Amino acid sequence: MPRYRNSLKWDDDDDKKTGKASLTRRTFLAIIGFGALAGVVHMTMSTVLGFLYPNALKTPPSVFSLGRPEDLLKMEGTKMFISKQKVFIEVAGGKVRVQTAVCTHLGCTVNMVDTGYLCPCHGSTYDKEGLNTGGPAPKPLVYFSVYPGASGDLLVDKNKKVEIPAKAWKGLKV
Ligand code: FES
């Protein structure tokens, strides 16, 4: 028989004999209650912190620096992917242009392949200029405006799109 009312313990002497502590109903409920309280506190703090630090601060700014033109000239003949901004930077013929790496179908990041670009999500393909050539992608990969900033760095504005690839080049000669 339980020693106390509302107790899961059958016999204290059993604990002494076996050397194992048994769990009382009160302790069990206290653990459950503490766990529930901890969960509520965690959810409340997550909500408050999410409000204080909204997602807008976590997304990269739409205007970013490419660096100095003279440094970009050293990358002549290359095309590289910048993961933070999800863009490709191409330097050729003393000029630079910046193209989105975001698939125009549902927004996956495309990969560079020999023929141009391939989206890993649903198989859309683009040629080397970013023109959509297959799959569900409805539009080409756009380029972004590149212009000199006050500090001498070249800046990219992802809000200013350049639809025609040939017009996206920006000269790097100083
Ligand atoms: S998101 Fe690229 S093909 Fe669907």
Backbone and ligand atoms as CSV (ligand in chain L), in Angstrom:
chain,resi,resn,atom,element,x,y,z
A,1,MET,N,N,0.847,-1.208,0.000
A,1,MET,CA,C,0.000,0.000,0.000
A,1,MET,C,C,0.872,1.245,0.000
A,2,PRO,N,N,0.363,2.313,-0.689
A,2,PRO,CA,C,1.126,3.568,-0.638
A,2,PRO,C,C,1.161,4.093,0.774
A,3,ARG,N,N,2.313,4.682,1.126
A,3,ARG,CA,C,2.454,5.196,2.478
A,3,ARG,C,C,1.630,6.460,2.676
A,4,TYR,N,N,1.627,7.324,1.630
A,4,TYR,CA,C,0.849,8.554,1.694
A,4,TYR,C,C,-0.210,8.542,0.614
A,5,ARG,N,N,-1.281,9.276,0.903
A,5,ARG,CA,C,-2.293,9.473,-0.132
A,5,ARG,C,C,-1.633,10.277,-1.268
A,6,ASN,N,N,-1.986,10.041,-2.507
A,6,ASN,CA,C,-1.409,10.701,-3.682
A,6,ASN,C,C,0.068,10.408,-3.859
A,7,SER,N,N,0.527,9.315,-3.347
A,7,SER,CA,C,1.924,8.972,-3.506
A,7,SER,C,C,2.054,7.753,-4.411
A,8,LEU,N,N,3.080,7.796,-5.295
A,8,LEU,CA,C,3.343,6.642,-6.142
A,8,LEU,C,C,4.249,5.652,-5.424
A,9,LYS,N,N,4.782,6.104,-4.313
A,9,LYS,CA,C,5.661,5.248,-3.533
A,9,LYS,C,C,4.867,4.149,-2.836
A,10,TRP,N,N,5.307,2.956,-2.963
A,10,TRP,CA,C,4.613,1.864,-2.280
A,10,TRP,C,C,5.228,1.604,-0.913
A,11,ASP,N,N,6.516,1.691,-0.889
A,11,ASP,CA,C,7.148,1.384,0.391
A,11,ASP,C,C,8.531,2.022,0.427
A,12,ASP,N,N,8.736,2.877,1.463
A,12,ASP,CA,C,10.041,3.515,1.618
A,12,ASP,C,C,11.134,2.492,1.870
A,13,ASP,N,N,10.739,1.434,2.514
A,13,ASP,CA,C,11.734,0.412,2.840
A,13,ASP,C,C,12.281,-0.247,1.584
A,14,ASP,N,N,11.420,-0.288,0.519
A,14,ASP,CA,C,11.873,-0.835,-0.761
A,14,ASP,C,C,13.073,-0.054,-1.285
A,15,ASP,N,N,13.015,1.315,-1.135
A,15,ASP,CA,C,14.112,2.161,-1.604
A,15,ASP,C,C,15.399,1.811,-0.881
A,16,LYS,N,N,15.270,1.635,0.397
A,16,LYS,CA,C,16.465,1.330,1.198
A,16,LYS,C,C,17.032,-0.023,0.816
A,17,LYS,N,N,16.125,-0.950,0.545
A,17,LYS,CA,C,16.587,-2.297,0.189
A,17,LYS,C,C,17.276,-2.302,-1.168
A,18,THR,N,N,16.642,-1.629,-2.147
A,18,THR,CA,C,17.182,-1.673,-3.507
A,18,THR,C,C,18.258,-0.628,-3.739
A,19,GLY,N,N,18.278,0.440,-2.929
A,19,GLY,CA,C,19.252,1.515,-3.125
A,19,GLY,C,C,18.823,2.490,-4.210
A,20,LYS,N,N,17.635,2.343,-4.799
A,20,LYS,CA,C,17.135,3.231,-5.838
A,20,LYS,C,C,16.053,4.135,-5.262
A,21,ALA,N,N,16.081,5.409,-5.629
A,21,ALA,CA,C,15.049,6.326,-5.167
A,21,ALA,C,C,13.867,6.236,-6.111
A,22,SER,N,N,12.664,6.136,-5.561
A,22,SER,CA,C,11.490,6.109,-6.427
A,22,SER,C,C,10.916,7.521,-6.529
A,23,LEU,N,N,10.098,7.705,-7.528
A,23,LEU,CA,C,9.549,9.016,-7.836
A,23,LEU,C,C,8.193,9.177,-7.178
A,24,THR,N,N,8.052,10.252,-6.377
A,24,THR,CA,C,6.730,10.495,-5.802
A,24,THR,C,C,5.877,11.207,-6.833
A,25,ARG,N,N,4.592,11.118,-6.615
A,25,ARG,CA,C,3.665,11.784,-7.533
A,25,ARG,C,C,3.904,13.291,-7.532
A,26,ARG,N,N,4.192,13.832,-6.344
A,26,ARG,CA,C,4.436,15.273,-6.223
A,26,ARG,C,C,5.667,15.697,-7.029
A,27,THR,N,N,6.732,14.902,-6.911
A,27,THR,CA,C,7.948,15.218,-7.663
A,27,THR,C,C,7.701,15.124,-9.163
A,28,PHE,N,N,6.968,14.074,-9.558
A,28,PHE,CA,C,6.649,13.887,-10.972
A,28,PHE,C,C,5.886,15.092,-11.518
A,29,LEU,N,N,4.853,15.532,-10.788
A,29,LEU,CA,C,4.062,16.686,-11.238
A,29,LEU,C,C,4.895,17.966,-11.236
A,30,ALA,N,N,5.817,18.085,-10.265
A,30,ALA,CA,C,6.680,19.269,-10.225
A,30,ALA,C,C,7.574,19.312,-11.460
A,31,ILE,N,N,8.101,18.155,-11.877
A,31,ILE,CA,C,8.959,18.102,-13.071
A,31,ILE,C,C,8.156,18.483,-14.316
A,32,ILE,N,N,6.958,17.923,-14.436
A,32,ILE,CA,C,6.095,18.239,-15.585
A,32,ILE,C,C,5.775,19.735,-15.599
A,33,GLY,N,N,5.427,20.268,-14.422
A,33,GLY,CA,C,5.086,21.683,-14.317
A,33,GLY,C,C,6.259,22.568,-14.679
A,34,PHE,N,N,7.453,22.206,-14.203
A,34,PHE,CA,C,8.638,23.004,-14.506
A,34,PHE,C,C,8.934,22.953,-16.007
A,35,GLY,N,N,8.777,21.784,-16.608
A,35,GLY,CA,C,9.010,21.655,-18.054
A,35,GLY,C,C,8.048,22.521,-18.842
A,36,ALA,N,N,6.774,22.518,-18.438
A,36,ALA,CA,C,5.764,23.333,-19.130
A,36,ALA,C,C,6.081,24.811,-18.981
A,37,LEU,N,N,6.489,25.214,-17.765
A,37,LEU,CA,C,6.840,26.611,-17.515
A,37,LEU,C,C,8.040,27.027,-18.365
A,38,ALA,N,N,9.041,26.146,-18.424
A,38,ALA,CA,C,10.224,26.447,-19.241
A,38,ALA,C,C,9.845,26.612,-20.708
A,39,GLY,N,N,8.911,25.774,-21.185
A,39,GLY,CA,C,8.446,25.879,-22.572
A,39,GLY,C,C,7.757,27.200,-22.835
A,40,VAL,N,N,6.910,27.617,-21.920
A,40,VAL,CA,C,6.190,28.889,-22.081
A,40,VAL,C,C,7.179,30.060,-22.077
A,41,VAL,N,N,8.143,30.027,-21.148
A,41,VAL,CA,C,9.148,31.101,-21.079
A,41,VAL,C,C,9.952,31.146,-22.382
A,42,HIS,N,N,10.338,29.977,-22.904
A,42,HIS,CA,C,11.107,29.916,-24.144
A,42,HIS,C,C,10.321,30.521,-25.304
A,43,MET,N,N,9.040,30.144,-25.426
A,43,MET,CA,C,8.227,30.669,-26.534
A,43,MET,C,C,8.034,32.176,-26.388
A,44,THR,N,N,7.821,32.648,-25.171
A,44,THR,CA,C,7.633,34.079,-24.957
A,44,THR,C,C,8.898,34.854,-25.320
A,45,MET,N,N,10.047,34.356,-24.860
A,45,MET,CA,C,11.314,35.043,-25.152
A,45,MET,C,C,11.603,35.031,-26.649
A,46,SER,N,N,11.292,33.924,-27.334
A,46,SER,CA,C,11.511,33.846,-28.776
A,46,SER,C,C,10.677,34.899,-29.494
A,47,THR,N,N,9.444,35.049,-29.058
A,47,THR,CA,C,8.559,36.030,-29.677
A,47,THR,C,C,9.067,37.444,-29.437
A,48,VAL,N,N,9.459,37.713,-28.192
A,48,VAL,CA,C,9.945,39.064,-27.852
A,48,VAL,C,C,11.224,39.374,-28.631
A,49,LEU,N,N,12.167,38.424,-28.675
A,49,LEU,CA,C,13.423,38.660,-29.396
A,49,LEU,C,C,13.185,38.788,-30.894
A,50,GLY,N,N,12.247,37.994,-31.424
A,50,GLY,CA,C,11.906,38.101,-32.843
A,50,GLY,C,C,11.328,39.464,-33.157
A,51,PHE,N,N,10.583,40.033,-32.205
A,51,PHE,CA,C,10.017,41.370,-32.397
A,51,PHE,C,C,11.115,42.436,-32.336
A,52,LEU,N,N,12.055,42.267,-31.400
A,52,LEU,CA,C,13.125,43.260,-31.245
A,52,LEU,C,C,14.137,43.202,-32.401
A,53,TYR,N,N,14.360,42.005,-32.930
A,53,TYR,CA,C,15.321,41.845,-34.027
A,53,TYR,C,C,14.597,41.242,-35.221
A,54,PRO,N,N,13.840,42.034,-35.970
A,54,PRO,CA,C,13.038,41.490,-37.068
A,54,PRO,C,C,13.909,40.965,-38.209
A,55,ASN,N,N,13.284,40.167,-39.078
A,55,ASN,CA,C,13.990,39.548,-40.197
A,55,ASN,C,C,14.654,40.570,-41.111
A,56,ALA,N,N,14.100,41.763,-41.148
A,56,ALA,CA,C,14.636,42.781,-42.048
A,56,ALA,C,C,16.113,43.023,-41.771
A,57,LEU,N,N,16.534,42.844,-40.516
A,57,LEU,CA,C,17.932,43.067,-40.177
A,57,LEU,C,C,18.808,41.898,-40.602
A,58,LYS,N,N,18.209,40.728,-40.850
A,58,LYS,CA,C,18.986,39.553,-41.198
A,58,LYS,C,C,19.201,39.434,-42.703
A,59,THR,N,N,18.379,40.093,-43.491
A,59,THR,CA,C,18.547,40.025,-44.936
A,59,THR,C,C,19.626,41.023,-45.347
A,60,PRO,N,N,20.482,40.646,-46.299
A,60,PRO,CA,C,21.540,41.569,-46.693
A,60,PRO,C,C,20.962,42.814,-47.359
A,61,PRO,N,N,21.646,43.938,-47.263
A,61,PRO,CA,C,21.134,45.165,-47.881
A,61,PRO,C,C,21.088,45.026,-49.398
A,62,SER,N,N,20.182,45.760,-50.018
A,62,SER,CA,C,20.043,45.635,-51.476
A,62,SER,C,C,21.171,46.361,-52.198
A,63,VAL,N,N,21.818,47.319,-51.520
A,63,VAL,CA,C,22.979,47.993,-52.105
A,63,VAL,C,C,24.224,47.488,-51.388
A,64,PHE,N,N,25.181,47.000,-52.143
A,64,PHE,CA,C,26.415,46.504,-51.527
A,64,PHE,C,C,27.613,46.859,-52.379
A,65,SER,N,N,28.778,46.806,-51.750
A,65,SER,CA,C,30.014,47.209,-52.428
A,65,SER,C,C,30.676,46.018,-53.121
A,66,LEU,N,N,31.186,46.293,-54.306
A,66,LEU,CA,C,31.981,45.276,-55.021
A,66,LEU,C,C,33.464,45.427,-54.712
A,67,GLY,N,N,33.838,46.572,-54.177
A,67,GLY,CA,C,35.241,46.857,-53.900
A,67,GLY,C,C,35.791,47.869,-54.887
A,68,ARG,N,N,37.125,48.040,-54.842
A,68,ARG,CA,C,37.782,49.040,-55.688
A,68,ARG,C,C,37.887,48.518,-57.119
A,69,PRO,N,N,37.712,49.408,-58.109
A,69,PRO,CA,C,37.832,48.979,-59.514
A,69,PRO,C,C,39.179,48.320,-59.806
A,70,GLU,N,N,40.265,48.878,-59.218
A,70,GLU,CA,C,41.592,48.302,-59.488
A,70,GLU,C,C,41.723,46.875,-58.948
A,71,ASP,N,N,41.024,46.588,-57.848
A,71,ASP,CA,C,41.045,45.221,-57.319
A,71,ASP,C,C,40.217,44.280,-58.190
A,72,LEU,N,N,39.106,44.792,-58.707
A,72,LEU,CA,C,38.265,43.973,-59.588
A,72,LEU,C,C,38.994,43.646,-60.886
A,73,LEU,N,N,39.835,44.590,-61.351
A,73,LEU,CA,C,40.591,44.340,-62.587
A,73,LEU,C,C,41.513,43.123,-62.455
A,74,LYS,N,N,41.937,42.860,-61.234
A,74,LYS,CA,C,42.812,41.697,-61.014
A,74,LYS,C,C,42.056,40.378,-61.199
A,75,MET,N,N,40.724,40.458,-61.250
A,75,MET,CA,C,39.904,39.244,-61.427
A,75,MET,C,C,39.528,39.038,-62.893
A,76,GLU,N,N,40.240,39.711,-63.780
A,76,GLU,CA,C,39.936,39.646,-65.217
A,76,GLU,C,C,39.744,38.194,-65.684
A,77,GLY,N,N,38.679,37.971,-66.444
A,77,GLY,CA,C,38.416,36.652,-67.016
A,77,GLY,C,C,37.740,35.677,-66.067
A,78,THR,N,N,37.240,36.176,-64.956
A,78,THR,CA,C,36.593,35.251,-63.998
A,78,THR,C,C,35.117,35.592,-63.811
A,79,LYS,N,N,34.400,34.591,-63.389
A,79,LYS,CA,C,33.010,34.779,-62.968
A,79,LYS,C,C,32.883,34.045,-61.637
A,80,MET,N,N,32.502,34.765,-60.609
A,80,MET,CA,C,32.430,34.126,-59.290
A,80,MET,C,C,31.078,34.351,-58.626
A,81,PHE,N,N,30.737,33.395,-57.775
A,81,PHE,CA,C,29.459,33.424,-57.055
A,81,PHE,C,C,29.672,34.023,-55.670
A,82,ILE,N,N,28.855,35.009,-55.307
A,82,ILE,CA,C,28.890,35.591,-53.964
A,82,ILE,C,C,27.647,35.084,-53.232
A,83,SER,N,N,27.856,34.137,-52.324
A,83,SER,CA,C,26.711,33.457,-51.702
A,83,SER,C,C,25.869,34.379,-50.838
A,84,LYS,N,N,26.502,35.316,-50.139
A,84,LYS,CA,C,25.748,36.193,-49.242
A,84,LYS,C,C,24.719,37.019,-50.014
A,85,GLN,N,N,25.120,37.499,-51.186
A,85,GLN,CA,C,24.225,38.329,-51.992
A,85,GLN,C,C,23.477,37.535,-53.051
A,86,LYS,N,N,23.862,36.269,-53.248
A,86,LYS,CA,C,23.264,35.418,-54.283
A,86,LYS,C,C,23.374,36.077,-55.661
A,87,VAL,N,N,24.597,36.441,-56.009
A,87,VAL,CA,C,24.859,37.037,-57.324
A,87,VAL,C,C,26.123,36.418,-57.914
A,88,PHE,N,N,26.238,36.566,-59.246
A,88,PHE,CA,C,27.473,36.215,-59.946
A,88,PHE,C,C,28.132,37.518,-60.372
A,89,ILE,N,N,29.433,37.612,-60.122
A,89,ILE,CA,C,30.206,38.777,-60.556
A,89,ILE,C,C,31.132,38.321,-61.672
A,90,GLU,N,N,31.021,38.972,-62.810
A,90,GLU,CA,C,31.807,38.588,-63.982
A,90,GLU,C,C,32.693,39.765,-64.372
A,91,VAL,N,N,33.976,39.490,-64.540
A,91,VAL,CA,C,34.921,40.526,-64.967
A,91,VAL,C,C,35.546,40.074,-66.281
A,92,ALA,N,N,35.387,40.920,-67.297
A,92,ALA,CA,C,35.941,40.573,-68.616
A,92,ALA,C,C,36.136,41.846,-69.422
A,93,GLY,N,N,37.220,41.901,-70.171
A,93,GLY,CA,C,37.478,43.053,-71.038
A,93,GLY,C,C,37.577,44.369,-70.288
A,94,GLY,N,N,38.044,44.328,-69.053
A,94,GLY,CA,C,38.161,45.561,-68.263
A,94,GLY,C,C,36.820,46.088,-67.780
A,95,LYS,N,N,35.820,45.233,-67.775
A,95,LYS,CA,C,34.484,45.644,-67.308
A,95,LYS,C,C,33.954,44.613,-66.315
A,96,VAL,N,N,32.927,45.019,-65.571
A,96,VAL,CA,C,32.305,44.110,-64.607
A,96,VAL,C,C,30.794,44.165,-64.788
A,97,ARG,N,N,30.151,43.039,-64.542
A,97,ARG,CA,C,28.694,43.032,-64.482
A,97,ARG,C,C,28.258,42.037,-63.418
A,98,VAL,N,N,27.077,42.286,-62.855
A,98,VAL,CA,C,26.579,41.499,-61.721
A,98,VAL,C,C,25.197,40.967,-62.077
A,99,GLN,N,N,25.060,39.661,-61.918
A,99,GLN,CA,C,23.827,38.988,-62.316
A,99,GLN,C,C,23.237,38.221,-61.130
A,100,THR,N,N,21.931,38.188,-61.049
A,100,THR,CA,C,21.290,37.434,-59.966
A,100,THR,C,C,21.543,35.933,-60.125
A,101,ALA,N,N,21.597,35.239,-59.002
A,101,ALA,CA,C,21.703,33.776,-59.014
A,101,ALA,C,C,20.398,33.154,-58.553
A,102,VAL,N,N,19.336,33.971,-58.489
A,102,VAL,CA,C,18.041,33.488,-57.995
A,102,VAL,C,C,17.173,33.068,-59.177
A,103,CYS,N,N,16.805,31.815,-59.179
A,103,CYS,CA,C,15.986,31.264,-60.268
A,103,CYS,C,C,14.659,32.014,-60.349
A,104,THR,N,N,14.227,32.284,-61.585
A,104,THR,CA,C,12.986,33.046,-61.773
A,104,THR,C,C,11.746,32.168,-61.648
A,105,HIS,N,N,11.944,30.873,-61.390
A,105,HIS,CA,C,10.773,30.012,-61.179
A,105,HIS,C,C,10.282,30.181,-59.748
A,106,LEU,N,N,10.976,29.578,-58.783
A,106,LEU,CA,C,10.522,29.674,-57.389
A,106,LEU,C,C,11.624,30.150,-56.444
A,107,GLY,N,N,12.690,30.697,-56.998
A,107,GLY,CA,C,13.671,31.363,-56.143
A,107,GLY,C,C,14.816,30.534,-55.617
A,108,CYS,N,N,15.040,29.347,-56.142
A,108,CYS,CA,C,16.228,28.584,-55.733
A,108,CYS,C,C,17.482,29.260,-56.298
A,109,THR,N,N,18.620,28.891,-55.742
A,109,THR,CA,C,19.883,29.442,-56.237
A,109,THR,C,C,20.409,28.552,-57.356
A,110,VAL,N,N,20.680,29.160,-58.501
A,110,VAL,CA,C,21.148,28.382,-59.652
A,110,VAL,C,C,22.648,28.102,-59.528
A,111,ASN,N,N,23.094,27.077,-60.231
A,111,ASN,CA,C,24.514,26.724,-60.268
A,111,ASN,C,C,25.076,27.022,-61.648
A,112,MET,N,N,26.363,27.382,-61.674
A,112,MET,CA,C,27.040,27.566,-62.958
A,112,MET,C,C,27.359,26.194,-63.543
A,113,VAL,N,N,27.060,26.027,-64.822
A,113,VAL,CA,C,27.427,24.805,-65.537
A,113,VAL,C,C,28.077,25.222,-66.858
A,114,ASP,N,N,28.589,24.253,-67.612
A,114,ASP,CA,C,29.298,24.572,-68.856
A,114,ASP,C,C,28.434,25.352,-69.838
A,115,THR,N,N,27.145,25.029,-69.874
A,115,THR,CA,C,26.261,25.691,-70.849
A,115,THR,C,C,25.660,26.999,-70.326
A,116,GLY,N,N,25.871,27.304,-69.080
A,116,GLY,CA,C,25.300,28.525,-68.495
A,116,GLY,C,C,24.961,28.305,-67.038
A,117,TYR,N,N,23.668,28.162,-66.763
A,117,TYR,CA,C,23.220,27.954,-65.383
A,117,TYR,C,C,22.162,26.851,-65.348
A,118,LEU,N,N,22.141,26.150,-64.221
A,118,LEU,CA,C,21.158,25.082,-64.021
A,118,LEU,C,C,20.574,25.237,-62.622
A,119,CYS,N,N,19.256,25.202,-62.555
A,119,CYS,CA,C,18.610,25.273,-61.234
A,119,CYS,C,C,18.440,23.855,-60.683
A,120,PRO,N,N,18.916,23.606,-59.470
A,120,PRO,CA,C,18.838,22.251,-58.923
A,120,PRO,C,C,17.433,21.859,-58.467
A,121,CYS,N,N,16.537,22.818,-58.345
A,121,CYS,CA,C,15.221,22.495,-57.765
A,121,CYS,C,C,14.286,21.810,-58.759
A,122,HIS,N,N,14.075,22.437,-59.912
A,122,HIS,CA,C,13.132,21.859,-60.883
A,122,HIS,C,C,13.739,21.788,-62.278
A,123,GLY,N,N,15.044,21.969,-62.362
A,123,GLY,CA,C,15.747,21.715,-63.619
A,123,GLY,C,C,15.701,22.819,-64.654
A,124,SER,N,N,15.364,24.039,-64.265
A,124,SER,CA,C,15.402,25.119,-65.260
A,124,SER,C,C,16.834,25.347,-65.718
A,125,THR,N,N,16.970,25.686,-66.991
A,125,THR,CA,C,18.297,25.960,-67.540
A,125,THR,C,C,18.325,27.369,-68.121
A,126,TYR,N,N,19.508,27.949,-68.073
A,126,TYR,CA,C,19.733,29.292,-68.615
A,126,TYR,C,C,21.034,29.235,-69.415
A,127,ASP,N,N,21.126,30.069,-70.449
A,127,ASP,CA,C,22.395,30.111,-71.177
A,127,ASP,C,C,23.388,30.992,-70.418
A,128,LYS,N,N,24.566,31.212,-71.007
A,128,LYS,CA,C,25.619,31.943,-70.284
A,128,LYS,C,C,25.263,33.400,-70.017
A,129,GLU,N,N,24.332,33.947,-70.803
A,129,GLU,CA,C,23.888,35.321,-70.573
A,129,GLU,C,C,22.741,35.378,-69.551
A,130,GLY,N,N,22.228,34.202,-69.202
A,130,GLY,CA,C,21.132,34.150,-68.238
A,130,GLY,C,C,19.767,34.020,-68.880
A,131,LEU,N,N,19.713,33.850,-70.201
A,131,LEU,CA,C,18.425,33.690,-70.880
A,131,LEU,C,C,17.859,32.302,-70.564
A,132,ASN,N,N,16.606,32.259,-70.162
A,132,ASN,CA,C,16.005,30.958,-69.819
A,132,ASN,C,C,15.846,30.114,-71.077
A,133,THR,N,N,16.346,28.881,-71.018
A,133,THR,CA,C,16.351,28.012,-72.200
A,133,THR,C,C,15.574,26.718,-71.984
A,134,GLY,N,N,15.171,26.415,-70.773
A,134,GLY,CA,C,14.422,25.187,-70.548
A,134,GLY,C,C,13.900,25.113,-69.127
A,135,GLY,N,N,12.944,24.210,-68.918
A,135,GLY,CA,C,12.369,24.059,-67.581
A,135,GLY,C,C,11.294,25.092,-67.320
A,136,PRO,N,N,10.819,25.147,-66.083
A,136,PRO,CA,C,9.676,26.016,-65.776
A,136,PRO,C,C,10.017,27.504,-65.584
A,137,ALA,N,N,11.290,27.880,-65.601
A,137,ALA,CA,C,11.642,29.294,-65.364
A,137,ALA,C,C,11.003,30.185,-66.426
A,138,PRO,N,N,10.234,31.190,-66.003
A,138,PRO,CA,C,9.504,32.011,-66.969
A,138,PRO,C,C,10.308,33.182,-67.541
A,139,LYS,N,N,11.395,33.569,-66.855
A,139,LYS,CA,C,12.123,34.770,-67.283
A,139,LYS,C,C,13.629,34.554,-67.179
A,140,PRO,N,N,14.407,35.405,-67.842
A,140,PRO,CA,C,15.880,35.306,-67.730
A,140,PRO,C,C,16.365,35.768,-66.362
A,141,LEU,N,N,17.623,35.464,-66.062
A,141,LEU,CA,C,18.279,35.964,-64.849
A,141,LEU,C,C,18.702,37.407,-65.120
A,142,VAL,N,N,18.221,38.328,-64.324
A,142,VAL,CA,C,18.493,39.738,-64.589
A,142,VAL,C,C,19.873,40.139,-64.069
A,143,TYR,N,N,20.335,41.269,-64.570
A,143,TYR,CA,C,21.565,41.906,-64.086
A,143,TYR,C,C,21.172,43.090,-63.223
A,144,PHE,N,N,22.144,43.546,-62.430
A,144,PHE,CA,C,21.887,44.687,-61.552
A,144,PHE,C,C,22.782,45.859,-61.931
A,145,SER,N,N,22.293,47.036,-61.614
A,145,SER,CA,C,23.034,48.258,-61.908
A,145,SER,C,C,24.313,48.340,-61.056
A,146,VAL,N,N,25.429,48.674,-61.714
A,146,VAL,CA,C,26.714,48.865,-61.029
A,146,VAL,C,C,27.127,50.318,-61.254
A,147,TYR,N,N,27.519,51.004,-60.192
A,147,TYR,CA,C,27.864,52.419,-60.327
A,147,TYR,C,C,28.904,52.802,-59.268
A,148,PRO,N,N,29.679,53.857,-59.517
A,148,PRO,CA,C,30.697,54.254,-58.544
A,148,PRO,C,C,30.085,54.949,-57.334
A,149,GLY,N,N,30.540,54.575,-56.143
A,149,GLY,CA,C,30.079,55.221,-54.922
A,149,GLY,C,C,30.999,56.369,-54.546
A,150,ALA,N,N,30.610,57.131,-53.548
A,150,ALA,CA,C,31.381,58.305,-53.126
A,150,ALA,C,C,32.766,57.911,-52.603
A,151,SER,N,N,32.891,56.709,-52.050
A,151,SER,CA,C,34.167,56.273,-51.474
A,151,SER,C,C,35.152,55.779,-52.531
A,152,GLY,N,N,34.682,55.649,-53.769
A,152,GLY,CA,C,35.542,55.116,-54.824
A,152,GLY,C,C,35.278,53.645,-55.092
A,153,ASP,N,N,34.547,52.995,-54.214
A,153,ASP,CA,C,34.142,51.602,-54.451
A,153,ASP,C,C,33.061,51.566,-55.532
A,154,LEU,N,N,32.968,50.431,-56.191
A,154,LEU,CA,C,31.829,50.226,-57.083
A,154,LEU,C,C,30.699,49.627,-56.268
A,155,LEU,N,N,29.500,50.146,-56.453
A,155,LEU,CA,C,28.336,49.669,-55.712
A,155,LEU,C,C,27.373,48.949,-56.646
A,156,VAL,N,N,26.633,48.019,-56.077
A,156,VAL,CA,C,25.595,47.301,-56.815
A,156,VAL,C,C,24.264,47.610,-56.155
A,157,ASP,N,N,23.278,47.965,-56.959
A,157,ASP,CA,C,21.930,48.185,-56.426
A,157,ASP,C,C,21.002,47.105,-56.982
A,158,LYS,N,N,20.599,46.194,-56.096
A,158,LYS,CA,C,19.753,45.074,-56.543
A,158,LYS,C,C,18.314,45.515,-56.832
A,159,ASN,N,N,17.989,46.746,-56.486
A,159,ASN,CA,C,16.658,47.257,-56.828
A,159,ASN,C,C,16.611,47.797,-58.250
A,160,LYS,N,N,17.804,48.066,-58.825
A,160,LYS,CA,C,17.840,48.601,-60.194
A,160,LYS,C,C,18.272,47.481,-61.132
A,161,LYS,N,N,17.321,46.949,-61.863
A,161,LYS,CA,C,17.591,45.822,-62.750
A,161,LYS,C,C,17.955,46.299,-64.152
A,162,VAL,N,N,18.853,45.539,-64.767
A,162,VAL,CA,C,19.239,45.801,-66.154
A,162,VAL,C,C,18.820,44.568,-66.942
A,163,GLU,N,N,17.854,44.734,-67.827
A,163,GLU,CA,C,17.276,43.576,-68.531
A,163,GLU,C,C,18.165,43.102,-69.684
A,164,ILE,N,N,18.888,44.025,-70.306
A,164,ILE,CA,C,19.684,43.657,-71.483
A,164,ILE,C,C,21.125,43.367,-71.043
A,165,PRO,N,N,21.583,42.120,-71.216
A,165,PRO,CA,C,22.914,41.743,-70.712
A,165,PRO,C,C,24.036,42.650,-71.196
A,166,ALA,N,N,24.008,43.060,-72.455
A,166,ALA,CA,C,25.093,43.878,-73.006
A,166,ALA,C,C,25.172,45.251,-72.330
A,167,LYS,N,N,24.069,45.719,-71.786
A,167,LYS,CA,C,24.049,47.038,-71.140
A,167,LYS,C,C,24.409,46.962,-69.654
A,168,ALA,N,N,24.670,45.759,-69.161
A,168,ALA,CA,C,24.964,45.591,-67.726
A,168,ALA,C,C,26.442,45.798,-67.410
A,169,TRP,N,N,27.306,45.847,-68.437
A,169,TRP,CA,C,28.742,45.994,-68.180
A,169,TRP,C,C,29.071,47.385,-67.665
A,170,LYS,N,N,29.973,47.447,-66.699
A,170,LYS,CA,C,30.463,48.730,-66.171
A,170,LYS,C,C,31.984,48.727,-66.306
A,171,GLY,N,N,32.534,49.763,-66.951
A,171,GLY,CA,C,33.978,49.849,-67.153
A,171,GLY,C,C,34.728,49.984,-65.834
A,172,LEU,N,N,35.904,49.361,-65.790
A,172,LEU,CA,C,36.706,49.398,-64.560
A,172,LEU,C,C,37.935,50.280,-64.694
A,173,LYS,N,N,38.197,50.800,-65.886
A,173,LYS,CA,C,39.385,51.631,-66.086
A,173,LYS,C,C,39.217,52.940,-65.328
A,174,VAL,N,N,40.283,53.320,-64.581
A,174,VAL,CA,C,40.208,54.561,-63.806
A,174,VAL,C,C,41.035,55.678,-64.433
L,1,FES,S1,S,13.080,27.123,-58.571
L,1,FES,FE1,FE,14.395,26.912,-60.225
L,1,FES,S2,S,13.382,25.574,-61.528
L,1,FES,FE2,FE,12.030,25.791,-59.893
